[in-house]
Amino acid sequence: MPRTVSARMNRWLTRLVTKDEVKKVAFSINGNSAPGEDGFTGLTFLLNTEINQQRLHGVKMSRLEPPITYLFFVDDIILFDKPNKHSMVAIRNNVNSFEALSGLRVNLDKSAMFFSRNTSHRLQT
């Protein structure tokens, strides 16, 4: 076993990774994994990917502040997004990804969806 990095190995280690490679690794992370040194779980990384790809937009509480996209508590998560079909599909996809990656299931009997008073009844149903 060589104890040094060859030129070939160095080229492979320092090459640019593709978006697909990053996605493959990100989705192979257990979403319910123990946090790393930074305190973030795999699910945090997945949600940030959704935000960066502009599938989750969040909600602005003030014109001067950035939008809030999610809040984590011990065993709960609150997602914020705009009340439209695109956003609802993105949230559902995140729930599906969480379930697939963690092996856990979201208990819909203990889940809820809330809308601002400005959201039309048509969008709420």
DSSP file (Angstrom, degrees, kcal/mol; ACC not computed):
  #  RESIDUE AA STRUCTURE BP1 BP2  ACC     N-H-->O    O-->H-N    N-H-->O    O-->H-N    TCO  KAPPA ALPHA  PHI   PSI    X-CA   Y-CA   Z-CA
    1    1 A M              0   0    0      0, 0.0     2,-0.0     0, 0.0     0, 0.0   0.000 360.0 360.0 360.0 120.9    0.0    0.0    0.0
    2    2 A P        -     0   0    0      0, 0.0     4,-0.0     0, 0.0     0, 0.0  -0.364 360.0-155.3 -67.3 145.4    1.6    3.3   -1.1
    3    3 A R  S    S+     0   0    0      2,-0.1     2,-0.3    -2,-0.0     0, 0.0   0.363  73.4  63.9-101.0   3.1    2.1    5.9    1.7
    4    4 A T  S    S-     0   0    0      0, 0.0     2,-0.6     0, 0.0     0, 0.0  -0.861  87.5-108.9-123.4 160.9    2.1    8.8   -0.7
    5    5 A V        -     0   0    0     -2,-0.3    -2,-0.1     4,-0.1     2,-0.0  -0.793  35.7-139.3 -90.1 121.8   -0.5   10.3   -3.0
    6    6 A S     >  -     0   0    0     -2,-0.6     4,-2.6     1,-0.1     5,-0.2  -0.244  25.2-105.8 -73.6 167.7    0.3    9.7   -6.6
    7    7 A A  H  > S+     0   0    0      2,-0.2     4,-2.2     1,-0.2     5,-0.2   0.896 123.2  50.8 -60.8 -40.1   -0.2   12.3   -9.3
    8    8 A R  H  > S+     0   0    0      2,-0.2     4,-2.0     1,-0.2    -1,-0.2   0.930 111.2  46.9 -63.9 -45.9   -3.2   10.3  -10.6
    9    9 A M  H  > S+     0   0    0      1,-0.2     4,-2.6     2,-0.2    -2,-0.2   0.899 111.0  53.0 -62.4 -40.2   -4.7   10.1   -7.1
   10   10 A N  H  X S+     0   0    0     -4,-2.6     4,-1.9     2,-0.2    -1,-0.2   0.898 107.0  51.4 -63.4 -41.3   -4.1   13.8   -6.6
   11   11 A R  H  X S+     0   0    0     -4,-2.2     4,-0.6     1,-0.2    -1,-0.2   0.915 112.5  46.6 -61.2 -42.1   -5.9   14.7   -9.8
   12   12 A W  H >< S+     0   0    0     -4,-2.0     3,-0.6     1,-0.2    -2,-0.2   0.906 113.3  48.5 -67.1 -40.9   -8.9   12.7   -8.7
   13   13 A L  H 3< S+     0   0    0     -4,-2.6    -1,-0.2     1,-0.2    -2,-0.2   0.792 117.3  40.9 -69.9 -28.1   -8.9   14.2   -5.2
   14   14 A T  H 3< S+     0   0    0     -4,-1.9    -1,-0.2    -5,-0.2    -2,-0.2   0.367  88.8 115.2-104.0   4.9   -8.7   17.8   -6.5
   15   15 A R  S << S-     0   0    0     -3,-0.6     2,-0.3    -4,-0.6    -3,-0.0  -0.294  76.1 -97.4 -70.8 159.5  -11.0   17.5   -9.4
   16   16 A L        -     0   0    0      1,-0.0     2,-0.2    -2,-0.0    -1,-0.1  -0.592  38.5-133.0 -74.5 136.5  -14.3   19.5   -9.5
   17   17 A V        -     0   0    0     -2,-0.3     2,-0.1     1,-0.1    -1,-0.0  -0.619  19.1-119.6 -89.7 153.2  -17.3   17.5   -8.4
   18   18 A T     >  -     0   0    0     -2,-0.2     4,-2.0     1,-0.1     5,-0.2  -0.473  19.4-114.5 -89.0 162.2  -20.5   17.5  -10.4
   19   19 A K  H  > S+     0   0    0      1,-0.2     4,-2.5     2,-0.2     5,-0.2   0.880 118.3  54.5 -59.8 -39.3  -23.9   18.6   -9.2
   20   20 A D  H  > S+     0   0    0      2,-0.2     4,-2.5     1,-0.2    -1,-0.2   0.871 105.9  51.7 -65.1 -36.8  -25.1   15.0   -9.6
   21   21 A E  H  > S+     0   0    0      2,-0.2     4,-2.2     1,-0.2    -1,-0.2   0.917 111.1  47.4 -65.6 -42.3  -22.3   13.7   -7.4
   22   22 A V  H  X S+     0   0    0     -4,-2.0     4,-2.9     2,-0.2    -2,-0.2   0.925 113.0  49.1 -63.3 -44.0  -23.2   16.2   -4.7
   23   23 A K  H  X S+     0   0    0     -4,-2.5     4,-2.6     2,-0.2    -2,-0.2   0.909 109.3  52.4 -62.1 -42.7  -26.8   15.3   -5.0
   24   24 A K  H  X S+     0   0    0     -4,-2.5     4,-0.7     1,-0.2    -1,-0.2   0.925 113.7  42.9 -60.3 -45.4  -26.1   11.5   -4.8
   25   25 A V  H >X S+     0   0    0     -4,-2.2     3,-0.8     2,-0.2     4,-0.6   0.922 113.3  52.4 -67.0 -43.8  -24.0   12.0   -1.6
   26   26 A A  H >< S+     0   0    0     -4,-2.9     3,-0.9     1,-0.3    -2,-0.2   0.906 111.1  46.4 -59.9 -42.5  -26.6   14.4   -0.1
   27   27 A F  H 3< S+     0   0    0     -4,-2.6    -1,-0.3     1,-0.2    -2,-0.2   0.584 105.3  60.9 -79.9  -8.3  -29.5   12.0   -0.6
   28   28 A S  H << S+     0   0    0     -3,-0.8     2,-0.3    -4,-0.7    -1,-0.2   0.568  83.4 100.5 -89.6  -8.9  -27.4    9.0    0.7
   29   29 A I  S << S-     0   0    0     -3,-0.9     2,-0.5    -4,-0.6    17,-0.0  -0.589  86.3-112.8 -76.3 133.3  -27.2   10.8    4.1
   30   30 A N    >   -     0   0    0     -2,-0.3     3,-2.1     1,-0.2    12,-0.7  -0.543  21.4-146.3 -65.1 118.7  -29.6    9.5    6.7
   31   31 A G  T 3  S+     0   0    0     -2,-0.5    12,-1.4     1,-0.3    13,-0.2   0.712  99.4  47.9 -62.3 -20.7  -31.9   12.5    7.3
   32   32 A N  T 3  S+     0   0    0     69,-0.1    -1,-0.3    10,-0.1    -2,-0.1   0.116  87.1 136.7-104.5  19.2  -32.3   11.5   10.9
   33   33 A S    <   -     0   0    0     -3,-2.1    10,-0.2     1,-0.1     9,-0.1  -0.176  65.8 -89.6 -67.4 159.1  -28.5   11.1   11.4
   34   34 A A        -     0   0    0      1,-0.1    -1,-0.1     7,-0.1     6,-0.1  -0.396  54.7 -97.1 -64.7 144.8  -26.7   12.4   14.5
   35   35 A P        -     0   0    0      0, 0.0     6,-0.2     0, 0.0    -1,-0.1  -0.292  36.3-133.4 -64.4 149.1  -25.5   16.0   14.0
   36   36 A G    >   -     0   0    0      4,-1.6     3,-1.9    -3,-0.1     5,-0.0  -0.040  47.2 -69.3 -83.9-164.9  -21.9   16.5   13.0
   37   37 A E  T 3  S+     0   0    0      1,-0.3    -1,-0.0     2,-0.1     0, 0.0   0.806 135.8  56.3 -59.9 -29.2  -19.5   19.0   14.5
   38   38 A D  T 3  S-     0   0    0      2,-0.2    -1,-0.3     1,-0.0     3,-0.1   0.554 113.8-118.3 -81.4  -6.8  -21.6   21.8   13.0
   39   39 A G  S <  S+     0   0    0     -3,-1.9     2,-0.3     1,-0.3    -2,-0.1   0.480  71.8 127.1  87.0   2.3  -24.7   20.6   14.8
   40   40 A F        -     0   0    0     -6,-0.1    -4,-1.6     3,-0.0    -1,-0.3  -0.741  47.1-146.6 -99.6 142.7  -26.6   19.9   11.5
   41   41 A T     >  -     0   0    0     -2,-0.3     4,-1.4    -6,-0.2     3,-0.3  -0.429  35.3 -98.4 -92.9 174.3  -28.3   16.7   10.6
   42   42 A G  H  > S+     0   0    0    -12,-0.7     4,-2.0     1,-0.2   -11,-0.2   0.847 123.1  59.7 -60.5 -34.7  -28.7   15.2    7.1
   43   43 A L  H  > S+     0   0    0    -12,-1.4     4,-2.6   -13,-0.2    -1,-0.2   0.878  99.9  56.0 -63.3 -37.5  -32.2   16.6    6.9
   44   44 A T  H  > S+     0   0    0     -3,-0.3     4,-2.4     1,-0.2    -1,-0.2   0.924 107.3  49.4 -59.1 -44.2  -30.9   20.2    7.4
   45   45 A F  H  X S+     0   0    0     -4,-1.4     4,-2.0     1,-0.2    -1,-0.2   0.911 110.4  50.4 -62.2 -42.6  -28.6   19.7    4.4
   46   46 A L  H  X S+     0   0    0     -4,-2.0     4,-2.1     2,-0.2    -2,-0.2   0.912 110.5  49.0 -63.1 -42.8  -31.5   18.4    2.3
   47   47 A L  H  X S+     0   0    0     -4,-2.6     4,-2.2     1,-0.2    -1,-0.2   0.905 109.7  51.7 -64.3 -40.5  -33.7   21.4    3.2
   48   48 A N  H  X S+     0   0    0     -4,-2.4     4,-2.9     1,-0.2    -1,-0.2   0.867 107.3  53.8 -64.1 -34.8  -30.9   23.8    2.4
   49   49 A T  H  X S+     0   0    0     -4,-2.0     4,-2.0     2,-0.2    -1,-0.2   0.924 108.4  49.4 -62.3 -44.0  -30.6   22.1   -1.0
   50   50 A E  H  <>S+     0   0    0     -4,-2.1     5,-3.1     2,-0.2     6,-1.0   0.899 113.1  47.0 -61.7 -40.9  -34.3   22.6   -1.7
   51   51 A I  H ><5S+     0   0    0     -4,-2.2     3,-1.7     3,-0.2    -2,-0.2   0.933 111.5  50.2 -67.0 -46.0  -33.9   26.3   -0.7
   52   52 A N  H 3<5S+     0   0    0     -4,-2.9    -1,-0.2     1,-0.3    -2,-0.2   0.830 110.2  50.1 -63.0 -31.9  -30.8   26.8   -2.8
   53   53 A Q  T 3<5S-     0   0    0     -4,-2.0    -1,-0.3    -5,-0.2    -2,-0.2   0.316 117.2-118.6 -88.4   9.4  -32.6   25.3   -5.8
   54   54 A Q  T < 5S+     0   0    0     -3,-1.7    -3,-0.2     2,-0.2    -2,-0.1   0.820  81.0 121.2  59.3  38.4  -35.5   27.6   -5.1
   55   55 A R  S   <S+     0   0    0     -5,-3.1     2,-0.5     1,-0.3    -4,-0.2   0.670  75.5  44.2 -97.4 -23.0  -38.1   24.9   -4.4
   56   56 A L        +     0   0    0     -6,-1.0    -1,-0.3    -9,-0.1    -2,-0.2  -0.990  64.5 175.1-117.2 129.1  -38.7   26.3   -0.9
   57   57 A H        -     0   0    0     -2,-0.5    24,-0.2     1,-0.1    -1,-0.1   0.720  24.2-150.6-106.5 -26.5  -39.1   30.0   -0.7
   58   58 A G        -     0   0    0     22,-0.6     2,-0.4    11,-0.2    11,-0.3  -0.229  24.0 -79.4  79.8-176.2  -40.0   30.7    2.9
   59   59 A V  B     -A   68   0A   0      9,-2.2     9,-2.7    22,-0.1     2,-0.5  -0.993  30.7-133.7-130.7 131.7  -42.1   33.6    4.2
   60   60 A K        -     0   0    0     -2,-0.4     3,-0.1     7,-0.3    -2,-0.0  -0.744  15.5-174.8 -85.9 126.5  -41.0   37.1    4.9
   61   61 A M  S    S+     0   0    0     -2,-0.5     2,-0.3     5,-0.4    -1,-0.2   0.661  77.4  12.3 -89.4 -19.9  -42.1   38.5    8.2
   62   62 A S  S >  S-     0   0    0      3,-0.2     3,-1.1     4,-0.1    -1,-0.3  -0.987  72.0-122.1-153.9 148.7  -40.7   41.9    7.4
   63   63 A R  T 3  S+     0   0    0     -2,-0.3    -1,-0.1     1,-0.2    -2,-0.0   0.769 113.8  53.7 -63.5 -23.6  -39.4   43.6    4.3
   64   64 A L  T 3  S+     0   0    0      2,-0.1    -1,-0.2    -3,-0.0    -4,-0.0   0.555 101.6  68.4 -89.7  -8.3  -36.1   44.2    6.1
   65   65 A E  S <  S-     0   0    0     -3,-1.1    -3,-0.2     1,-0.1     3,-0.1  -0.773  85.5-106.2-113.6 154.5  -35.5   40.5    7.1
   66   66 A P        -     0   0    0      0, 0.0    -5,-0.4     0, 0.0    -4,-0.1  -0.376  51.4 -88.6 -70.4 158.5  -34.6   37.4    5.1
   67   67 A P        -     0   0    0      0, 0.0     2,-0.5     0, 0.0    -7,-0.3  -0.326  33.2-126.0 -68.2 150.3  -37.5   34.9    4.7
   68   68 A I  B     +A   59   0A   0     -9,-2.7    -9,-2.2     1,-0.2     3,-0.1  -0.858  31.9 170.8 -93.4 126.7  -38.0   32.1    7.2
   69   69 A T        -     0   0    0     -2,-0.5    11,-2.7     1,-0.4     2,-0.3   0.758  60.0  -9.4-107.2 -35.3  -38.0   28.7    5.6
   70   70 A Y  E     -B   79   0B   0      9,-0.2    -1,-0.4     2,-0.0     2,-0.4  -0.992  47.5-153.0-160.5 157.2  -38.0   26.3    8.5
   71   71 A L  E     -B   78   0B   0      7,-2.1     7,-2.5    -2,-0.3     2,-0.4  -0.999  16.1-150.7-131.4 134.4  -37.5   26.0   12.3
   72   72 A F  E     +B   77   0B   0     -2,-0.4     2,-0.2     5,-0.2     5,-0.2  -0.867  15.7 175.4-104.9 139.5  -36.3   22.8   14.1
   73   73 A F        -     0   0    0      3,-2.7     3,-0.2    -2,-0.4    -2,-0.0  -0.667  55.9 -70.8-122.9-175.1  -37.2   21.8   17.6
   74   74 A V  S    S-     0   0    0      1,-0.2    -2,-0.0    -2,-0.2     3,-0.0   0.907 123.7 -10.1 -47.4 -58.4  -36.3   18.6   19.4
   75   75 A D  S    S+     0   0    0     -3,-0.0     2,-0.3     2,-0.0    -1,-0.2   0.049 123.5  80.4-132.2  27.1  -38.4   16.3   17.3
   76   76 A D        -     0   0    0     -3,-0.2    -3,-2.7     2,-0.0     2,-0.4  -0.923  52.2-162.9-130.8 155.8  -40.5   18.7   15.3
   77   77 A I  E     -B   72   0B   0     -2,-0.3     2,-0.5    -5,-0.2    -5,-0.2  -0.998   4.9-158.3-137.9 139.6  -40.0   20.8   12.2
   78   78 A I  E     -B   71   0B   0     -7,-2.5    -7,-2.1    -2,-0.4     2,-0.4  -0.981  11.8-160.9-117.5 122.6  -42.0   23.8   11.0
   79   79 A L  E     -B   70   0B   0     -2,-0.5     2,-0.4    -9,-0.2    -9,-0.2  -0.846   1.3-160.5-104.2 139.6  -41.8   24.6    7.3
   80   80 A F        +     0   0    0    -11,-2.7   -22,-0.6    -2,-0.4     2,-0.3  -0.965  26.0 137.5-119.2 133.9  -42.8   28.0    5.9
   81   81 A D        -     0   0    0     -2,-0.4   -22,-0.1   -24,-0.2   -25,-0.1  -0.974  53.3 -74.4-162.2 174.3  -43.7   28.6    2.3
   82   82 A K        -     0   0    0     -2,-0.3     2,-1.9   -24,-0.1     5,-0.1  -0.454  48.4-110.5 -76.0 148.0  -46.0   30.4    0.0
   83   83 A P  S    S+     0   0    0      0, 0.0     2,-0.3     0, 0.0    -1,-0.1  -0.511  76.5 109.4 -82.8  76.9  -49.6   29.1   -0.4
   84   84 A N  S  > S-     0   0    0     -2,-1.9     4,-2.2     1,-0.1     5,-0.2  -0.948  80.2-104.7-143.2 166.4  -49.4   27.8   -4.0
   85   85 A K  H  > S+     0   0    0     -2,-0.3     4,-2.4     1,-0.2     5,-0.2   0.888 117.0  55.7 -60.0 -42.1  -49.3   24.4   -5.7
   86   86 A H  H  > S+     0   0    0      1,-0.2     4,-2.0     2,-0.2    -1,-0.2   0.912 110.4  45.4 -57.4 -45.2  -45.6   24.6   -6.5
   87   87 A S  H  > S+     0   0    0      2,-0.2     4,-2.4     1,-0.2    -1,-0.2   0.890 111.2  51.9 -67.8 -40.2  -44.7   25.1   -2.8
   88   88 A M  H  X S+     0   0    0     -4,-2.2     4,-2.5     1,-0.2    -1,-0.2   0.887 109.7  50.0 -65.0 -38.0  -47.0   22.4   -1.6
   89   89 A V  H  X S+     0   0    0     -4,-2.4     4,-2.5    -5,-0.2    -1,-0.2   0.911 110.1  51.1 -64.9 -41.6  -45.5   19.9   -4.0
   90   90 A A  H  X S+     0   0    0     -4,-2.0     4,-1.9    -5,-0.2    -2,-0.2   0.912 111.3  47.4 -62.5 -42.7  -42.0   20.9   -2.8
   91   91 A I  H  X S+     0   0    0     -4,-2.4     4,-2.3     2,-0.2    -2,-0.2   0.934 112.0  49.7 -64.4 -45.3  -43.0   20.4    0.9
   92   92 A R  H  X S+     0   0    0     -4,-2.5     4,-2.5     1,-0.2    -2,-0.2   0.898 109.6  52.0 -60.7 -40.2  -44.6   17.0    0.0
   93   93 A N  H  X S+     0   0    0     -4,-2.5     4,-2.5     1,-0.2    -1,-0.2   0.873 108.3  51.6 -63.4 -36.9  -41.4   16.0   -1.8
   94   94 A N  H  X S+     0   0    0     -4,-1.9     4,-2.7     2,-0.2    -2,-0.2   0.903 109.4  49.2 -66.2 -40.6  -39.3   17.0    1.3
   95   95 A V  H  X S+     0   0    0     -4,-2.3     4,-2.5     2,-0.2    -2,-0.2   0.932 112.0  49.2 -62.5 -44.7  -41.5   14.8    3.5
   96   96 A N  H  X S+     0   0    0     -4,-2.5     4,-2.5     2,-0.2    -2,-0.2   0.906 111.6  49.0 -60.9 -42.1  -41.1   11.9    1.0
   97   97 A S  H  X S+     0   0    0     -4,-2.5     4,-2.7     2,-0.2     5,-0.3   0.921 110.2  51.2 -63.7 -44.1  -37.3   12.4    1.0
   98   98 A F  H  X S+     0   0    0     -4,-2.7     4,-2.6     1,-0.2     6,-0.4   0.935 112.1  46.6 -57.7 -46.9  -37.2   12.5    4.8
   99   99 A E  H  X S+     0   0    0     -4,-2.5     4,-1.8     1,-0.2    -1,-0.2   0.911 114.2  47.3 -63.6 -42.7  -39.2    9.2    5.0
  100  100 A A  H  < S+     0   0    0     -4,-2.5    -1,-0.2    -5,-0.2    -2,-0.2   0.890 118.2  40.8 -66.5 -39.2  -37.1    7.5    2.3
  101  101 A L  H  < S+     0   0    0     -4,-2.7    -2,-0.2    -5,-0.2    -1,-0.2   0.850 123.4  35.5 -79.8 -35.1  -33.8    8.5    3.9
  102  102 A S  H  < S-     0   0    0     -4,-2.6    -3,-0.2    -5,-0.3    -2,-0.2   0.709  93.4-130.8 -93.5 -21.0  -34.6    8.1    7.5
  103  103 A G  S  < S+     0   0    0     -4,-1.8     2,-0.2    -5,-0.3    -4,-0.1   0.503  71.6 118.8  78.8   2.4  -36.8    5.0    7.4
  104  104 A L        -     0   0    0     -6,-0.4     2,-0.4    -5,-0.1    -1,-0.3  -0.531  57.6-136.3 -94.9 165.8  -39.3    6.9    9.6
  105  105 A R        -     0   0    0     -2,-0.2     2,-0.4    -3,-0.1    -9,-0.1  -0.980  15.5-122.4-124.9 138.1  -42.8    7.9    8.7
  106  106 A V        -     0   0    0     -2,-0.4     2,-1.0   -11,-0.1     3,-0.1  -0.656  25.5-131.7 -76.6 127.3  -44.5   11.3    9.3
  107  107 A N    >   -     0   0    0     -2,-0.4     3,-1.4     1,-0.2     4,-0.1  -0.713  18.5-167.7 -82.7 103.0  -47.6   10.7   11.4
  108  108 A L  G >  S+     0   0    0     -2,-1.0     3,-0.9     1,-0.3    -1,-0.2   0.749  84.2  65.0 -66.7 -22.8  -50.2   12.7    9.5
  109  109 A D  G 3  S+     0   0    0      1,-0.2    -1,-0.3    -3,-0.1    -2,-0.1   0.753 108.5  40.8 -68.3 -22.7  -52.6   12.4   12.5
  110  110 A K  G <  S+     0   0    0     -3,-1.4     2,-0.3     2,-0.0    -1,-0.2   0.258 103.7  89.7-106.0  10.1  -50.1   14.5   14.5
  111  111 A S    <   -     0   0    0     -3,-0.9     2,-0.3    -4,-0.1    -3,-0.0  -0.735  53.1-174.5-107.3 155.8  -49.4   16.9   11.6
  112  112 A A        -     0   0    0     -2,-0.3     2,-0.4     2,-0.0    -2,-0.0  -0.979  17.4-146.6-146.6 157.4  -51.1   20.2   10.7
  113  113 A M        -     0   0    0     -2,-0.3     2,-0.4     2,-0.0    -2,-0.0  -0.997  17.6-167.7-127.1 129.1  -51.1   22.8    8.1
  114  114 A F        -     0   0    0     -2,-0.4     2,-0.3     0, 0.0    -2,-0.0  -0.900   1.3-161.8-118.9 146.8  -51.8   26.5    8.9
  115  115 A F        -     0   0    0     -2,-0.4     2,-0.1     4,-0.1    -2,-0.0  -0.903  25.2-108.5-124.2 152.0  -52.5   29.3    6.6
  116  116 A S    >   -     0   0    0     -2,-0.3     3,-1.8     1,-0.1    -1,-0.0  -0.365  36.9-109.2 -70.6 161.3  -52.3   33.1    7.0
  117  117 A R  T 3  S+     0   0    0      1,-0.3    -1,-0.1    -2,-0.1    -2,-0.0   0.674 117.8  64.7 -67.9 -14.0  -55.7   34.9    7.1
  118  118 A N  T 3  S+     0   0    0      2,-0.1     2,-0.4     0, 0.0    -1,-0.3   0.493  78.3 103.3 -85.2  -3.5  -54.9   36.3    3.7
  119  119 A T  S <  S-     0   0    0     -3,-1.8    -4,-0.1     1,-0.1     5,-0.1  -0.679  77.9-118.3 -83.9 127.6  -54.9   32.9    2.1
  120  120 A S     >  -     0   0    0     -2,-0.4     4,-1.4     1,-0.1     3,-0.3  -0.236  15.6-121.4 -63.7 152.3  -58.0   32.2    0.1
  121  121 A H  H  > S+     0   0    0      1,-0.2     4,-1.1     2,-0.2    -1,-0.1   0.853 112.4  61.6 -61.3 -35.2  -60.3   29.3    1.1
  122  122 A R  H  4 S+     0   0    0      1,-0.2     3,-0.4     2,-0.2    -1,-0.2   0.902 105.4  45.8 -58.9 -42.9  -59.8   27.8   -2.4
  123  123 A L  H  4 S+     0   0    0     -3,-0.3    -1,-0.2     1,-0.2    -2,-0.2   0.807 107.1  59.2 -70.6 -29.1  -56.0   27.5   -1.8
  124  124 A Q  H  <        0   0    0     -4,-1.4    -1,-0.2     1,-0.2    -2,-0.2   0.737 360.0 360.0 -73.3 -21.6  -56.6   26.0    1.7
  125  125 A T     <        0   0    0     -4,-1.1    -1,-0.2    -3,-0.4    -2,-0.2   0.417 360.0 360.0-102.3 360.0  -58.6   23.1    0.3
